[in-house]
Amino acid sequence: MSKLNSVLLFLLMLSPLRADNVIDQVIWVVGDEPILLSEVEEERLRAQYEGQQIPGDPYCVIPEQMAIQKLYLHQAELDSIEVSESTVNHQVDMRINYYISQIGSREKMEEYFRKSSSEIREELTDAVRNQMIIQQLQSKLTSHIKPTPAEIRRFYRTLPQDSIPVVAAHVEVQILSVEPPVSRDELDRVKSRLRDYTERVNSGTADFAMLARLYSEDTESAKRGGELGLLGKGQLVESFADVAFNLTDPKKVSRIVETEYGYHIIQLIERKGERINCRHILLRPRVSADDKMKAVSRLDTIARLIRNDSLLFEQAVTLYSQDKQTALNGGLMMNAQNGSSRFEYQDLPPEIAKQIYTMQPGNVSDPFIMMDPAKNKEVCCIVRLKTRQDVHKANLTDDFQVIRAMLEEKLSGEFLHDWIVRKQKETYIRIAPGWQGCDFEYPGWLHE
C-alpha cells in the first residue's frame, strides 16, 4: 500500500470508540498495516483469560504492543524467518485447552468469544506463529551481544546490593538410562497393525486421517488426523524425513519407518518448495514387565560397581547409556530452559527430583523406571547427584553464568529499545484522534 493509500485509510477512521461500542474502527496505521479496535478488544479478553496483567490502560498499552509487533514482523518477512508449524499447533492446542479449563467447556468458550472453535483456533494460530517469529527475530538481532568476562565482572561490581539476585537452590545431575528390550513378538504385532492400516488405506476401505485419530499414539498430531504441518527436512527425524520426502502420491502410504519414537506409516498431503505437509500414524511397542525387571537388575549391578569405585559413572555412561543427549558429556543433564547444567528441583522430571532430594553429592541412586518426556516411552535409569547449591545471593564464583545472563538481558533490552526507536522514524505511522493522549513507552509514534 502506498503512503497516499495509507492516508486515505487513515481518513476513514471513525471517532474514538471503547468496549461499549459495537462499531469497529481503524485506530492505528503502521506502515501499510491497520490496527482495529476489535483486535484490541480480542487481545484484552485473551490476556484476561490467560491471567496476564496489562501495565496500564489496555487501550493504550495493547495498540502500542501491536504496533511494535508489526515493526518486528515486517523485518522478519524481509529476513525470511519461519517457524515450525507442528510447534505452533502444539502451542495452540495448549492454549485452547487452557481456555476450556478456565471457562468450563468448549461451548462456553465459543459463547464468550462469540466465535466458533475453528475461528478461535485460526486466530490463535496466527498469534502464536507471530509470537514465535518475533522471538526468533529478536534472537537474531541480539546474537552479536556477547559480553566478555571482564565486562561481566565490571557489571557485577556496579550492581547495588539490593539488585543482586537471590539464586534458588539448584543441583547438577548425571543420568544413565537404558531402554528395556522389546520382544520380537511385540515388534511383529506392531508392524502387523501398521501393515493392516496401510492395506485399508491403499484399498480405499479406510481414511488415513480417521485411522490416525483413532489409533496413532502421537496424541497431538492424532487430534489433527495425524497432520504435522509444513516442515523442512531438517525439522524431522532423519529416518522419518528420508521416507517422507520421497513420497510423491498423496493416495499411497509409505513403508513402515522406525525412529526413536516408535514405528510410523506416512501419507503425503502436499509439497511446497523445500517443505512438505504429511500425516503419520505412530505405534509404540510395549515392553513386558519381565524385560523391565531385567533392565533394572542390570543397572543395579552397574550402580554397585560405581559405588565400589570399580567403575566411574562417566565410564558407565560411555559403555551403557542410551540417552543420546547426555551420553557424550558423562551423563550430565542440561536444562533446556536456561542452557546450563543447573536445575531447580521443580524443573527436573518428578521421578529424578524424588531420587536426588535426600542424596548427597557423589551419591548414586538405585535403579528406577521413568517416562522419557522427549520420546514418550519408559526408560530405566540411575542418577548421580554431582553438585548441590543452597539458596544464596549470586556471586561471581558460583553464579558466573547467572550474572552473564543478567548482563546479556540488559544489553539486549537496550539494543531492541534503540532498534524500535529507529524503526519508528523510518515507518509511516498514524494514530486516530482521541487515541493519541497516551503515556506511550515509545513516544516516537507521534511523528511531528
N, C-alpha and C positions, 0 to 999 in steps of 0.2 A: 504494500500500500504506500502511495506517495505521501509526502508531507501535506499536500493540499487535501488529499482524501482524508488524512487523519484529522485535519482541521474541520472538514465537513462533518466527520463522525462526531467530533467534539461538540460542534454546534447543535447536534441532535440531542445532547444531554438535557434531561429534564431538571426541574427544581429538586433540591436535596430531599431524599426520602429516608425513612427509617423503617424499623421492623414492622410498624403498624400499617404500612402501606403495601399494597399488593402490586402496584405498577413497577415494572423493572426499569432500570436505567443504567447507562454507562456513567461511571463516576470517575474513572481514570482512563487515560490512554498512555501506554508505554511503548514507544516505537510505533508499530502498527497493530499492537495488541490492546483490546479494550479490557477493562475490569468492570464487571457488572455487580450491581447491588445484590442480586440473587446469589452470586458466587460468594460474596462476603457473608451473607446470611447462612449459607450452607456450611461454610468453614467455621462460623461461630457455633453452630449446632454440633458440628463434628468435634470441635475442641471441647465442648461441654460434656459430651458423652465419652470422650477419651480422658477426661479428668485434667485437661491442660488449663493452666492458669494464664490468662491473657493479661500482660502487664500494662494496663491502661484501657482507654476507650477502645472497644473492639472495632468500632467504625473508623478509627484512625490507625490502630495497630495492624489489623488484618489487611487492609488495602496496601499499606506500605510493604508488608511481608510479601504480598502477591507481586508487587512491582519489583521487589528485589529478586523474586523467583524468576520473573520474566527476563531480567537482565542476565541472570545465570543461564537460563535455558537457551537464550539466543546465542550466547557464547558457546554453550555445549553443542549446539547444532553446527556452528562453524567448525568446532573441533571434532565433529563426528563421534561423539561419546554415546555409547549404547550400554544397555544393561540386560541381564539375563531375564527373559520373560518367565521362566519357571520360578525364579526367586521372587519376582514381582507377584505372581499368582499366589505363592505361598504366603507372602505378607498380607495380601488382600484377604485370603481365607481367614487368617488370624484376626484381622480387624473386624470382619463381618461376624465371626463367631463371638468376638468380644461385645459388639453391639447387641447381638441377640441375647447374650447372657445378662447384659445390663438392662435392656428394655423388657425382656421377658419372652419374646418369641419372634419368629421371622415376620409374622403378620403384623405385630405391633411395631416392629422396626419399619416396615413399609408404610404403615399408617402415620408414624411420627415424621418420617422424611417425605411423605406424600409421593413416593416413588416405588416402583417395583424393585424386587431384589436384583434383577438383571441391570436396571438403570443405576442402582446404588453400586453394584459391582463394577460397572463400566466407568463411573466417575472415580471410584476408589482406585481402580487400576491406573487411570491417568495420574491421579495424585501421588500414588506410591512410586510409579515409574519416574515421575518428575523429581520426587524427593531423592531417589537413588541416583539419578543422573546428576543432580546438583552436588550430591556428596562426592561423586567421582570427580566432577569438575573442580570442586574445592580442593580435593586432594592433589589434583594435577597442578593447580595454580600455586599451591604452597609446598610442592615437592622439593623445591630448592632450599627450604628452610631447614638447615642442619647446624644447630649451634655447636661450637667447639667446646671441649672440656673446660677451657679457660673461661669462656662466656657463661657456661653453666655455673661454675664456682662463683664467678663475679655476681651473677643474678641471685644466687642463694644468699650471698653475704649482704645484699641490699634489701632482702625481704624483712619487713617488720616481724617481730616475734609472733604477733597475733595473726600473721598471714602465712606462717609456716604450717603446712597441713599436718593433721594427725593421720598417721598411716595405720590402717586397721591390721589386726592380727592376720598373718598370712603364712603360707607354707610352700615349700617346693617338694614335689612328689615324683618319684620314679615308678614306672609301671612295667611289668612284664605280662603280656597277655597272649593266650593261645586260643584258637577256635577248636572246639571239640570236633573230632572227625564225624563225617556224615556217612551212614551206611550206604552200600551200593543199592540196596532195595529202595531206600528212600530217594536216592537220586533218580532211579528208574521211575518211581511213582511220579515225581515232579515233572520229568521230561515227558512222560506219557500223557499227563494232563495238558501240557502245553501243545503237544502234537495233536491232541483231540481238538483244542481250540482252533489251531491252525487249519485243520481239515474242515471244521464247521464254517469258518470264515471264507476260505477259498471255494467251498462248495456253494456258498450263498445261503446256507441254512441258519447262520447266526451273524450278528453285527459285532465287529471288533469292539466298538465303544461300549456296547452293553455288557459284553463279557468282561471288559476291564472294570466297569463299575461293580460288577458282581463278584469278581474273583481276584483282581490284582491286589497284591499286598503292598504296593506303593500307595498308601492311603490318600495322599494329597492329590496325585495325578488321577487316581481312580475316580475321584469326585467329578473330574472333567472328562470321563471316558478314556482315561489313560493319556490324555494330551499333555505334552511337555512344553509347547510353545516354541517360537522360533529361536533356535540356538545355533551357535557356531560349533565347529568340530572340537575346538579346544575346551568347550564348556561341558563336554560329555566324557564319560569314562572311555578310555581308548578302545577297548574291545567292543563296546556298545557303538561308539562313533564309526568304527570301521565298517560295521554291518549297516548301520542306519544310513550313512552317506552313500552307500552303494545301491540303495533301493531306488527303483525307477517307476514301478507300477503301484499306484495307491490302492489297487484292488487286491494285491497279493500280500502275504505275510512272510516275514523273514524266517530264516532258520533260527534255532534256539541259540541264544547268546549267554555265555557265562560271564558274570562280573563279580566283584567282591560283595555285591549286594544280594546275589542270587542268580536265578535264571529268567531270561526275558524272551518274549517274541515281540516284534516291532512291525508297525504299519506306517508307511509314509502318508502324510497329509498333503504337504506342499513344500516346494523348494523356492527360496528367494535368494538369488545370488549365492553367497557362501554360507547361507544358513538354511536349516530345514526345520519343519514342524512335523512331529511324528507322535504316534500313540505307542504305548507299550503295555504289556501285562507282565508283572513281576511275581514270581513264586519263590519262596524261600524254603529250602529243605529243612525238615525238623530233625533235631538232634535227640537221640534217645537218652533216658536217664542214665543208663549204663555207660554210654560214651562220655557223658558229662563227668561222671564219677572217675572214670579213667584219667581224664584230663586233670581233675582236681588232685588225684593221687600222684600224678607225675609232677605237678607243681609243688606239692608238699615235699617231695624228695629234693627238688631244686632249692626250695626255701631252707631246708635243713642244711644243705651243703653251703649255702651263703652264710647262715648263722654260725656254722662251724669253721668259717674262714677257709673253706676248701674251694670256694668259688666266689669271685667278686660279682656283685649284682650286675655291673656293666657287662661283664663277660657272659653272664647268663642271658642277658638281653640279646647280645650278639648271636648267641648259639640257638636260642629257643623262641624269642618273641616273634609274634606275627603281626604286631602293631606297626604298620609302615611309618606312621607319623612320629614314632619315638625310637624305633629300632636303631637309628643311626646316631643318636645322641645319648646313649646309655640309658634309655628309657625315660629321660626327663620329659615330663609333660609340659606343654606350652599353653598359655592362656590366650585363646583367640580374641578375647575382649581387649587386652592391653598389649599383646605381643611379647609378654615377658613369661618367665617360668614361675611367677608368683601367683598364688591363688588365695583368695579369701575362702573360708570354709564353704560359704553358700554358693560359690562359683564352681565347686567340684561336683562331679556326679555323686549323688547321695550315698551310693554304696562305698565309694572311696573315702568320702568325708567321714563316714561311720567308722571305717577301719583305722584311720590315722588320728582320730580325735584324741585317743588316750596313748598313742605311741610316742616314743622319744626319738629324736634324730638318730638315724642309723638303724632303727628297728625295721624288721621285715615282717609283713603281715602273714597270717595264714591264708591259704587259697580261698577265693570266693568267686561266685558267679555274678556277673552284672550284664546289663544290656548296653552294648556299644551304641551310643547315640548316633554316630556317623553312619554305621552300617545297619542299624536297627536289627541287630542279632545278638544272641547271647555269647559271651566270651568268658573264659576262666582266667583269673588274674591273681598275681601277688603284687603288693606295692611296698615301696621303701620310703620312709619319711627322710628326706635329705636335710631340710632345714626347717626351723620354725622361728618366727619373729613375733613377739608380743606387740600389743598396741603401743605406739610411741610417736613422738614428733619426728618428722622427716629429717634426716641428716645426710650429708654427702657420702659418708662411708657406706651406710646400709641402703640408701634410697636414691642413689645417683640417677637411676632411670626415672624415678618419680619426679625429681627436680627437672630433669631434661624434658619430660612431658609437659610440665607446667610452663617452662620457657617456650617450648615449641607451640603450645596452645596460645600463649600470649602473643608471640610473634606472628603466628598465622592469623589470629584475630585482627591484629593491626594491619597486616597486609591486605586481608579481604575487605576491611573497612575502607582503606585507601583505594582499592580496586573499584568498589561500588561508587565512591565519590567521583572517580574518573569516568566511569560509565554514565553517571548522571549527566555529566557535562556533554557527553557525546551522543546522548539519546534524546529523541523527541518525546517530551512528557507534557501532558496537560491534565489538570485536576479540575473537576467541575466546581463552580462557585458553591459555597456552602460546605465543601469538603476540604477546604484549604486551611481552615483555622485549627490545625492540629499541632501538637508538640512532637514533630517527627524526629525519629532517631537520626535521620539523614536530611537536614534542612534543604539540601540542594535539589529537591524535587520541584520546587517552585522557581523555575527559571525567570530571570528578570527580562 
